[in-house]
Structure formats: C-alpha cells, structure tokens
Amino acid sequence: MKARASLGGRGLHRRRLVQGAAGIAVSFALTPLAAQVMAQTATLTPLPGSMNTYRRLQGWLQVGADGLVTIFSGKVELGQGIATALIQIVADELDVPMDRVRLVSGDTARSPNEGVTAGSLSIEQSGVALRHAAAEARALLIAAARERLGNRLPAEAILGTADGFVTAPGGERMAYGELASSARLERDITTVPRPKPVAARTLIGRPVERIDIPGKVTGAAMYVQDIRLPGMLHGRVVRPPSPRARLISLDESSARALPGVVSIVRDGSFIAVAAEREEQAIAAATALRSSARWDEKATLPAADATLFSGMKALRSEDTVVSRKTDGAALARATRQVQAEYTRAFQIHASIGPSCAVAQWEAGKLTVWSHVQGPFQQRADLAMTFGLPAADVRVIHRDGAGCYGHNGADDVGLDAALLARTTGARPVRLQWSREDEFQWEPCGSAMVIGMRAALDADGQVVDWGHDVWSHTHSMRPGDPDGDNLLASWHLATPRRESPARNLPQPAGGSDRNAIPLYDFANQTVTNHLIPEMPVRVSALRTLGAYANVFALESFMDELALVAGADPVAFRLRHMKDPRARAVIEKVVAMAGWKPGAAPTTSGGISRGYGLAFAKYKNLAVYTAVIAQVSVERATGVVKVPRAWCAADAGMIINPDGFANQMEGGMIQSASWTLLEAAPYDRTRMLARAWSDYPILRFSDVPRIQIELIDRPEEPPKGVGEGTQGPMAAAIGNAFAHATGVRLRHLPLTAARVKAALA
Amino acid sequence: MNLDVNGQQRSIDAAPQTPLLNVLRHDLGLNGAKYGCGEGQCGTCTVLVNGAAIRSCVTPIGSLGNARITTLEGLGNLERPHTLQKAFITEQAAQCGYCISGMIMTASALLAKTRNPDDAAIRAALDGNLCRCGTHNRIVRAVQRAAKEMA
C-alpha cells in the first residue's frame, strides 16, 4: 500500500467531503495519514481554499531576486483558461504585472496536491489559496521595506505597492526582487491573510487576454503532443476489439520485420509497439492487429429503450439524499403527476486523441501528461509498477480540450509500459481516433423518475426524484483499485476500484437532483448501479446534465398542468434572490412573453424554453432561454438562438467566464440534439467522427450572455453551469414549439420524427 | 525528397506514402497542424497546398511534387502575427486551441477566394472543421474581423 502512504503525504484524496474554512466544499477522502495530519491541523486556524491543507507560503508563491514571481498550483489548464485566471489573481493581489508572474502547475515534484482539476473548483480552491498567499507575501514585502527604511520612515507612514515595488510616501521605491531575501517568505501561514478591499483591485473583474492563446494560434510548442525529447520513439497500442475481449494468439513476426520497429510489448491482452517514426508505429500496429486472435464476450447491455428498464432491474445501492416532510401541505394535494426521463451513454470526444510521453531513468518514471489529476495518475502508475510514488513524476502539459475523465490517464500507462522496454529512450504515444472513441470512459446512461403533487392552487406540495445510474467517477487515485485501462489487460491483471457515488452536497449521479425550489415535501433518492458493462466515469457535470434536464423539464410539465407561465411558476417556488435574479434577467434579455404562442410556417415550428440551475447547488447560478426550430417532416431540431444570465459571485475574468458559459451551451446543444454512444451486445461501435457526429458551425446557436458581478461574494466555479439548463431549455422549447414532450436524451431527428408522427 | 514548406525547400528522408502531417510534425518540428483523426474528418491537420485547404493527415508527401505548402507557422509568428492570428487573439477565439490551426488555415483559404464572406459563408467554409469546446461563434467573429482588416 505504498500508493496509499504516498497519497497521505499530501494529506488528501477524493471521496469524502471536508467543509473548507471559507464554506468551500472540497471532495476528498482522508487517508489514514491524512486523518492524522487533519487531526493536528484541527487546532490551527482554518485557512481559505486549498491553503487550509497546504500551509507553506513558498509552496504557493516565491519571489526571485530578479523580481519574477513564481506561483505553484495543483490545478491545470484544460482549455478553460485557469492558468490566466490564477496569474491574474496573483498579479492583482501582489501589485505586479501579469508578465512578471510564472505558473508551475500540475507537476508532482513541484506543485501542491490539490486533487483533480474538476467540478469547477479551481478558482474556489487554488485561486482563493493563491490570492491569500499573494496577500501574505505582499504584507511581508511591505514589512521588509519598513525594516530597511528604519528610522528614515515615520512610524505613521503607510507603505503601498505598485508595479512590483513597495512604495514609500517620499516617492522612494524598493523592488520586490531586492526585498525578497529579507522578507522571510519561507514560512507557514498561521493566520488568515487579508486580501485587498474590492476598491483596490486592478485586474480582478476585468477581461484579461489568455496568456496561452498567442502561442496556440502561432504554432508554439504548447501541447503534450508537441513534446520532442532526444531519442524519442513513437508508440501505438493495439487494443482488444471489445471491452471484455481476451487475446488468444498473436504473431509478432511480420510487425517485427517492418522498418523502424524498435520494441513490441505483449503482456496478457496488452499489445503496444514503439518505432522510430509515428507512421512506422501505426503500420506495425496494423500488422499486429491483423494477426491477433481474440476471445470476445457479449457483455454490453441492450442499446434500445430496454437499456433503461434493464438498468432499473440491476442491483442498486439506494440512498435517500434529501427528504422534507410536511403533512399539512401533503394533505392539500389534489393532482399527481409523474414522468420518466432518460439519457444515453455519451462520449467526451475531444478533438485531439489522448497523448503522453514517458521516460524511465534508473528505475524512475517520468510521464508528461494532460490529465486532470497528476497526483492521482501518479498514484495509479506507482500502484501498477509497484513503485513508491516518489519514484514517479507526472508533469502536466496542455492537451486538447478536456471535458472530464477521458483517455488522458490511460495513455500515460500505455506509454510507460512501452518505454520500460526502450531503455532510456522516451516514448511518445498518442491514441488513434478509434482508440479514443472505443476506450475512453462514457458519461453514464441514466434513468430519472420524477413525480409531484399539486394542490388546488397549482402549488407543488410534494416532489420526488429518483436517479438510476452507474457511477460518474472512476478516476485514478482510489487506493482500493487501479483505474488505468491497460492495468486490467496485463497478464497479471489489476482490478478497478469499486464503484462509489460522490457524496452530497456536490453529489455524483445525484448532482443537482435536489431541487433549489422550495417544496414542502420532497424525497430524492439515488440508485447507484455498481455493475458497469460500459466503461463509465466523469463527463462534464456528472449527473447534473440529465438531472437538470429532468427537473427543469418536469417543472414545465407541472406549469402546464397548473395552467401557469413557466417563469411565473418557477418564481413562485423560488426564494433564493440570486436564483430569481438570473431568471428575471434572462427573461428580460430574450423578451420572454408569458403565454406567447409558438409559430409554425413552412413546415417549421418554433418555440422558446427556459431552464435554471445552480450548479451542484453550490456554484454558478445559470438561467438559459433557448429558441428552437423543428422541421416536422425530417424531425431535425435546431437551436438558432440562446440567451444566458449567470451569477458566480466575484467575477475574476468576465471574458473567460463568458467563454466558458457559451462553450458549455454549445457542447450541451450537441449532446442534447445528437449524441449517443453506439454499441451492440459485444462492441462499442464508434470508430470515427462519422459514427459520432457533433454539432457543426452552421448549426451552432447564436448566443447572448450577461453576467451579474458580486465583487463582495466569494468567486464560484463557472465551467459546468450551462450544460443542464441548456438541455432543459431546448427540451422545453421543443415542447412549446410542438406541444409534444420529449423525455429521452438525445432528441435525435429519428426520435423527433417518430414523436411527431 | 524535397518539399516547399513555408517558402523554404526542405529535404525529407521519409517514404513517399508518409502523410504530410507526420513530416510536418516529426521531421520539420512544426506544431501547428495537429493529429485529430487521421481520416480527414475533423480538420485539425489542415494546411494549404498551392493556396487550397487540404487535410495533411491523408495527403502522402509523394503526391505533392513542387507544390507550395503553407502551415500555421508560415502565416506569421509571435513577433509578427498574420492578420488572422491577430484577430483570433483579439477575439480570444480559443478555449483548448487544439482545432485552431485548422480553423485559421481553412479561413485563410476562404479569405483568399472571398474578400468579404458573410456569416453563413464563413460557417459553411468551417463546417468540416470540428470544435468541441464550443468556441464556434468567437471563431466566426475572428474570421469576420480579419476579413474586414484584409479588405
């Protein structure tokens, strides 16, 4: 259990919930050693964000003699702009230009372990920690300047900071670089540092250009795919043809004879090849694939609608995650309504297939990787190879867009297994498009049963929400299993960790299943299905996408029964003023008119739909209105326009915020209209983009976004705010346009055509 | 074998059936064109051959002869970015950015033929290029901005 001890060294590990000092929810589980550390820190002053568990100032921030500021984060750039936001936060708090701040992120040898970059928590955990680290450093630099000025400075004089200098009233300036050595920045933080007041902020809340975009639009080496090391080889894997297939035989001879082939690995059902050139590795992999014989098993579930009844029939672990009772209200019930919603298995489908570079030197492994959790990948790599975690270093580099747990972790092990046979020569291994579609974990299919009772006034007096789902997190870093794909295929196979549900208040399958509306009676039940015939793990928003689709679709269904406008119906059940504010704002933006009739002309019906969610019930408030058009003859649904109003407390970078919201809406429109992973009883069937179409330019909605800034409120995560509301807004707009309610995601043309027939 | 890449004659030691993408990335160390699907379906490997946008992942180098090949790096660099590259920075038209080289090269071929393409024409030209982050509308705005500045 070396990996367990190593994880404990940094104290934290996913699974359980620790309520951070600033009321910030952190999904981690305590390992035994970590529990000890926590017991010791229990007597210490709680500190903000990730600083609470990682208290060395110089572990967050260092100031060089040249005045350059280096900051360290466990959170990584996934295309969401976090690197820029973290630098922006520190530059603002420390009064130093952004181009004087360097970020080291996701390097297990240098960064704090802040868990996985997931759940829209990077600003809340790392951003908040770095802001306070910068505040502490600023105070220490001012103190050092005061000491240096000594008697020359009147006791009542106030020192300021600007542009990387401490400034004194007489106009004297001392550069941070000159003060750094005497400022005693190497220390534990013991009291909560005091950041600047809102009025003194210079960068926070302003649109700042992303630091990585110039390099990315001019071809600089920005991605893990661009790493070129001396002597580097190129690798490919030959995966089994189906999830539970086992290798019977393999003839390596023809592949071995091909030009450039350096090494072929066969270990159980794991096959990989390294060659001097990438196309040589691809040719050798093709030869190996054609000579491999496999034993395949029909282990996949039904791909039609019986999937969902089948899921409900499987053994489940049932947990009531929310219950409210009020007998008097219940007695007023006059009408019962129920409906069942479903969601297909869906794929991350990043444009760039997963890639890693691995190198072994003197028994130690280094992996360059675009994972969300470098420390978690390290833990599973160490587990697989039976190494102490200290002998494995994972260094994060940008990859193609990451929308959850895709192949990024797995490809690191593939490259490491191959590089183990190539001496000190590093191996770069990028999956094929087919590898990615076939093997990356899917977002779980889900069944959601909704029921409600209304009283004579059309008020909801009882509410029920039941979720049946596989888990939404099978990430590496679980001490009870190895969650890297190739480890299951080795001659001595490793076992994946048991399926667990991320607990409330963030939730996993049941994320956003607990309504924010004010209902007198409610029961929300999660039915976790431990069996996983289709490989599943985290896809952006976990269960929230489908839960919000169901909850917010059902609110419209109830409004219809109650004879109420969907907006008015929501507002009369909603007390939270920030929720009301985003709903009212988006209504104004889109010019929503209660009772407005849908239109039909030229065989195309048009309508509008609204939906709301507060992501995880903890993060950004989001209200969306979608306009849809439905071509009745073909069943093709389009979303020409959409509007979004959002409130995430203190805004760090409004342009980055808007970019995330718009991107989420477009991705959600694609999921909602088009996407279901194809499979038969044996094989996953998506091999190319033609098998798994996504939304293209001509069909992307035109989007308008307005943000509500609350500079005195803590900043909240924004990257997953829109997916659920967008899906439900589309569903509600479809129902408005056609008078027909669709409850099954995705709303494909075939399904729509059948429903309208 | 010789190839004309970004205005320079480059000598390549690779088999004629080698995809242009592999030569650009691994022999010439150019990062712009990316591997996305290897089947010409996603557009992230797009480069210009004699001014036309082509999929370098399915183009064997043996088919190119003396053709002029232009990659993202041939348009401009950090110090002197091309109008399109500047427009993508100004519009902050990227999230992960992996598809952006293909977007810029496809847009470059469009703008060489069509001086002031309207919104629909830009979208139609880019329909074969996939973006997964949902940056489409910013990309369209960046192309519109560049078109205006180049007109």
Interface residues (C-beta under 8 A of the other chain):
Chain A: L78 G79 Q80 G81 E209 R210 D212 I213 P214 G215 K216 V217 T218 G219 A220 A221 M222 Y223 Q225 D226 R228 H234 R277 E278 E279 A349 S350 I351 G352 P353 D398 G399 A400 G401 C402 Y403 Q430 S432 R433 D655 N659 Q660 E662 G663 G664 M665 I666 Q667 S670 A688 W689 S690 I694 R696 F697 S698 V700 R702 I703
Chain B: A14 A15 T18 P19 N22 R25 H26 G29 L30 N31 G32 K34 Y35 G36 C37 G38 E39 Q41 C42 T44 T71 L72 E73 G76 N77 L78 P81 Q85 F88 I89 Q92 A94 Q95 C96 G97 Y98 C99 I100 S101 I104 A120 I122 R123 A124 L126 D127 N129 L130 C131 R132 C133 G134 T135 H136 N137 R138 I139 V140
